[in-house]
Amino acid sequence: MPTRVLVPSGVLGLGFDRAALARGVAMRPDIICIDGGSTDSGPFSLGAGQSKYSRAATKSEWRSLMQARAELGVPLVIGTAGTCGTDSTVDWMYDITIELAQELGQSLKIARLYSSQPVERIAAAAKAGQVTPLTPAPELDLSNLSNIVALAGAEHIQAALETGADIVIAGRTTDTATIAALPLSRGDAAGGAWHGAKIAECGALCSTNPTSGVIMVDFDADGFTVEPMAESAACTPHSVSAHMLYENSDPFHLYEPGGHLDVTGAHYTALDDRRVRVEGSRWIPGPYTVKLEGARIGGYQTTIMAILRNAHYVGNAQTWVDRLTGFLTAEIETRMGLTPGDYRLDFRLIGVNGALGALENRIGDPAEVGVLGIITARSQDEAGEIGKLINPFVLHYPLTDDEELPTFAFPYSPATTNRGALYEFALNHVMHLTDPMSAFRIEVSQTQSKVAR
């Protein structure tokens, strides 16, 4: 059965074209699907179990999508709720949904799909030989993990939809699972379902106007057709096919729970100046595995920032930082009894090599250089104490012994900022499951309508 899926944006909280959303709603989709996050921004969200997106922005956008769902009478699904998809962020998204249901006067059936994993489950699976490392992966170490999630697949979204839910709030899922679930359950081509889901996962990123957000995908027995909803956007064979490269090391294969997508035989046809038709993708069934992600605290950080504007120091910034680092290492050992193995002190020269460090191969001529010092230590107190110790030297340390003391600029006071816990990824593995639902749970609740304000 043909299935029409509306994808409002690549992620909830990033924004979308409201007029484009209205055009999409007018085309009467069968379901609205949106992603809620990923690991793109690093391990903090997973480690802390917090969303990186503004609650206000999330609520504002979710309000529009809940109103669209009510107008259409179709399911609304979000995957990887709250950036990381832990149980805590599923509940965070659920609280927002309940607030909006009361404000909008909506009576809803809500299914929550939980993806967090207890350490004991992963340890038992590893002991049974059911946990396999990906490449690259650290040695399996489950100690002191603050959060572990498994990436749900289409089967888990299908199970949530089968409850009759109006809204599905899913924990960590693959980016494609929410979009592929309904077309697969309705018998559309499996290769087309997964391929179309991959193309639409980031909304209008597969179009000529990536920031417009809203995409419509029509799935059927032979493939899919994709069309952007913004008037200023168009999909072309190039923009659509290129998205197989996005966050994917192999442009022809994409691995998902239960198999992989093969697009080596796919062909892309421009139906007109806005729509692209894709056929020939294949789904290859395989063992049912779910990817595991985990994070733990790797230390605590304090930062310090100074700005160099004197041409003598700007031109010799790296030499100055190298000399300063050697001096500070000795001072920290003398005054605090800490050796470099007890902490880490990094300086990044913004405007010189702040992103790439020693790998930078371009030389510029900056008017000023930002000096960002990052201290990582075993506790926040220790990191903060090091920050205070180095503060006067970052402000005044000379390039040579026989010149006057310089004074640099601090952009704010105090110059140091305690950043809190530093999280690090600790898992890049897959877990084999004989029953896809055995590592996940679904809770269903009903809200009661109130008068909308």
C-alpha positions, 0 to 999 in steps of 0.5 A: 500500500503506498505510504506518504511520510512527512518529515518536518526537519532533520531534528526537532529544535533546529527549526523548519519553514512553517509555510512548507509544513502547511503545504505538507499537511495539505498533501495529507500524509499518512504519518509525521516523523521527525528525529530528536537528536544524534551523537553529532555534538559529542558525548555530553548529552548521552553522558548526562542524559540531557537534551542539547536543544532548548526546551522552549524551542522544542516545545514551540516546534512540537506544538506545531507538529501536534497541531498538524497531527490533530488536523490530519488524524495520523500518528506523530513519531519522534525518534532519539527524543531529547538528543540522546534517547535515554529514558530520562530524555524520553520522559522529558519529551513526554512532559512537554507533550503532556503540557501541550496536550493540556494547552491545546485541549487534546486527548491523546494516546501516547506510547513511549519506547525506552532504549536505555540498557542496564549494565547487567544486560550488556554484561550478560550478553557479552559473556554469552558472546552476543556483543561484537565490537565495531571499528573502531571500538574501545575494549569493552569496559562497562565500569562507571558508565553513566548511560547506555542506550541501544538503537531501536529499529523499525520493528520497535517503532512498528510495535509502538504504532501497533498500540494505536498511539497518536504520538510515539516518543522513542528513545535512541533509534537509528535515524531511519527507523521512524520513517521506514517503519510504516512503509515496511508494515504496509508492504512497500518495497523494503529496499525503497523504504530504507533508502527513502528513509535514509534520504529523508532522515535530515529533512531538506538536507537532500534538497537545494535548500537544506535549511527549509526543513520539510520533505515529503516521501511517497513509498510504494511497491517499487521505490519512492519519490521525494519532494521538498515542501518549501517553494524555494527548494528542489530535489535533484538526482544529485542532491538525493543520491549524495545524501547516501554519503551523509554520516555514512562511510560507504555510499552504497551500503547502510547497516540497520537492525536486521540487515543492510541496504544496498543501493548499488543498483539504484537509479535516480530520475528527475520527474520534474524540476522538484521531484526525484523518483528512486528505484532499484534499491535492495534490502539484504536481511541479516542477523538482528543486531542493535548498536550500543552507545555508552558514555562515562565521565572522563574528568572535569574541566576548567577553561581560561581565555585570553586574547593576544593583540600585540603583533610581537605575540600574535606573530609568535603565539605558538612559541609563547604557548610552548614556553608558557606550557613548560613554565606552568607544568613546573609551577603546577608540580611545585605548588600542587604536587601534580605531574602531567599524568595527573591532569591535562593542560591544552592551549588552542590558538584560535585564529592560528590552529584552534581546530586542527592543532599540529595538523594545521597546514595553512598560515594566516595573518591574524590581527589577534589570536584567542588563547583557549586554555583547557584544563582536565583534572580528576575533580572539578575542585582540582581543575578549578585550582589549576585554573586559578594558579595559571591565571596570572601567567596567562595574563602576563607571561613574557615571550622571553626573559629579557623583555617587559611583562605584557598584559593581555586581554581577558574577555570576561571576569573571572577569566576561568570557567568551571565546565563540570564533567567531561564525558567520553564515549565508551561503547561502539559495539552491536548486541545480537538479539533473537527477539528484537523487543527483548532489550526495549520496553513500551509504556502507553498512557492516555491524556484527558482533554481539557479546554484549550487556552 
